[in-house]
Every structure is written in C-alpha cells, then in structure tokens.
Amino acid sequence: MRRLASLSVLLLAVLPAFADTWAGGKVITSSERVQEAKEKDRRIMAIMKARGLDALLLTKFRNQAWALAGSDTRIVHSQSEGAVWLLYTPSGRKYLIASNIEAKRLMNEEGLGDIGVEPRVHPWHFGIASGQNQQWVAVTELVGGGRVGADGPLPQTEDVSAELARARFPLTATEIRKMRWLGTKCGAIAGEVCREIAPGMSEEDIGGVTAAKLWKERIFPTVILVGVDGRLMEYRHLTPTARVLRKYALVNLCAERWGLVVAVSRLVHFGDVSPELGRKIRACAQVDAAALAASRPGAKFGEVFAAETAAYGKAGFSSEWKQHHQGGAIGYFEREFLACPESGETVVEGMALAWNPTIRGVKVEDTVLVGRDGVEILTPTPDWPMIRVEAGGKTFERPGILVRKAP
C-alpha cells in the first residue's frame, strides 16, 4: 500500500498549475468555478452531517460533474458510472480515487487541484487478476470501517442518491449561466435542424444532423428522438429509424455539457397543417402554459401535475397524460425527478424544469428556470412560430409548428 501513497506524492509533484482555460473564457472563470465547488462542498457536508456519515462516495460521472463544478470524469459514455471515484470526508477533504491511467490527466486538464481535490492513485493492473476492487481498498484505507454514503445502491454503503438530487437545487449563479449558454445553443440547433432537413431524409439522417451540430459546439447528445409522419402519430419515444420523411417531423433532444442537461422539442411540417393537427398543437401549448404558470416557488410537483391534467381535460384531451410522463426537474440528469399525481417534491426558485406535454402527434417542450415571479425560457429558438396562450393570469408564448413549403 506504500506504493499507492508514493504514486500520489509523485503525481502532485509533477502537476503544473491549472491555467484559466477550463471553459475557454466563454462562460465562467476559474475563480468562479472555485466558488461553485466550495458551495457543492458545503451541500455535501450538510448531507453527511444529517446522515451521520463518515464519508460520502460519488461513483456516477454526472454527480461528480455536479460536485466538481463541471469537470468531466467519464470515459465510457454509455455507462453511468465514472472511470474514477470521488470521496468526501467530514474534515472537508476530498479524494480522487483513480488508476494511473486517469489521475494525472484529470488533475491536470480538469484543474481538480484548484478546487481542493487530492489524488489517490493505484496502478491500473492492481486487483484485476484477484478481483479485488482497488478503489474500495482506497476508501477503506481513508475512512476505516465507518459509515459510507454513496450515490447509488453500492455494497457496504448507504444510498443517499435522493438527498443528492435535492441538494442540486437551487442552481448556483454559475450553473445558471452555464444552463443559459447550453439552452441557447440547443434551442437554436433544434431550429436549425428543422429548417435544414428535407423530405426524403430518414429519421436516422435527421438524428445524425442533430448530433453533428451538437458535437460541433462541444455539446454531448444524451437523447435524440426523431419521428416522421405516421410513426410520429403512433409512438411517443421515437428512436430514429430508416423511416423517410414526407411531410411532418419531430426533433427532440436532450444534451449535456459540464454535466448539465437541457431538453427541447420542435416540430416541422411541409405544406399546410391540417385543422386537426392545428387544434392539437394549440391544446398542447395550453397544457404547457398551465404547467409553467403553476411552477411557482413553494408549489408541490403534484399541484403542477394537477394543473396540467386539468388543462388536458379543458382542451378535450383528458386521457392524453396517461400516454407519456409530463416531465419534471432537470439538471445533472435528464429528469432529476418526475411529476406524477402523488409527487411531494417542491418547486424552488433557481430550479430548472422541463415539462413535456404530448397529445398524439404533437409535443411542446422547453427547459425553463424558475424565478421569483415566473419562469425563464432557457431553450428559445430564434424566429420560431409561437402560440400565445393565457394561464394563471399570465400570457405565455409557446412553440408551434414550423410550416415550410412543400417540395
């Protein structure tokens, strides 16, 4: 075990100072990131104190991104678990438990030393043949046999994932700034895709265009749903297929940067929209406006859900809410928690939400930020056709269907 400690000391000795390049100077500065990380430390310490824990372990890269103010620790994008572990102790110390493959790169390129992270390094091959988990060996060495909380059902730990989800709100000022940047980019990209695609393209082609535009902005697409024509009328979760666009398409994306996620959906139609489809999109916009009006600080998610279902009924589509979830809080996961009839979670100022009402063939979805006096749309699409609706004594403009000339 002395070899582990020696590697850690050696790593610290060779690391250069972290330059102010983490966000390219575009969104937040390194000093602002340090302050964000300190606030995350405070929230994590509060969870540990409330649960009487001797350590708290984060294994999922989304939770690590939250705690480390946007650092990216993942390698395999299809796995929720990160390539490293992050361990917090009651003294306020935090450790990156990583193999020698990852540790130096993360400490250097992600600037973890600047936000108080200490590396705990093991050779990549330790424990492979014997099946011994060297990350858990390091946890045991650091905290002994105490009570350890974790961000999931990990053996020998207590699951505190629910507490972590609540601790992510309200968003910090720097997180809000990052969400605004991300939302603005993604709202614009959804609109660009709808304006550039053409009949004859497949759902897979459209999904590829969407992904390429996101990657160009260093944004990672976590969900891309594309549905066209009759298939759009049949299903709600439209994973792209070889089906070819004729007249009508949905582009729905969730996308992530710095661990933060936004969601947005847009619809495009080639040629005139039928009266029935027009009635549906106006009704869906009304439901979405009802949800936004009810999203006030202090409101229960169940109350927002009730406002949505009432709006469905008033519009003549009382059963549509049963066909798909209605959305909920969004942040470091596509939905931190969903709204449902029994939801007891509370809307707070500084919370991000993504409601997504659907009626067969239409969907309205934006990511919004809850403010003291209303919500702010984080995913606007420039020059998009909007539907003006009233709800809760307020006027909302919700996205309609983009109508393009038929070929």
Secondary structure, 3 states (H helix, E strand, C coil): CHHHHHHHHHHHHHCCCCCCCCCCCCCCCHHHHHHHHHHHHHHHHHHHHHHCCCEEEEEEHHHHHHHCCCCCCCCCCCCCEEEEEEEECCCCCEEEEEECCCHHHHHHHCCHHHHCEEEEEECCCCCCCCCCCHHHHHHHHHHCCCCEEECCCCCCCEECHHHHHHHCCCCCHHHHHHHHHHHHHHHHHHHHHHHHCCCCCEHHHHHHHHHHHHHHCCCEEEEEEEEEHHHHHHCCCCCCCCCECCCEEEEEEEEEECCEEEEEEEEEEECCCCHHHHHHHHHHHHHHHHHHHHCCCCCEHHHHHHHHHHHHHHCCCCCHHHHCCCEEECCCCCCCEECCCCCCCECCCCCEEEECCEECCEECECCEEECCCCEEECCCCCCCCEEEEEECCEEEEEECEEEECCC
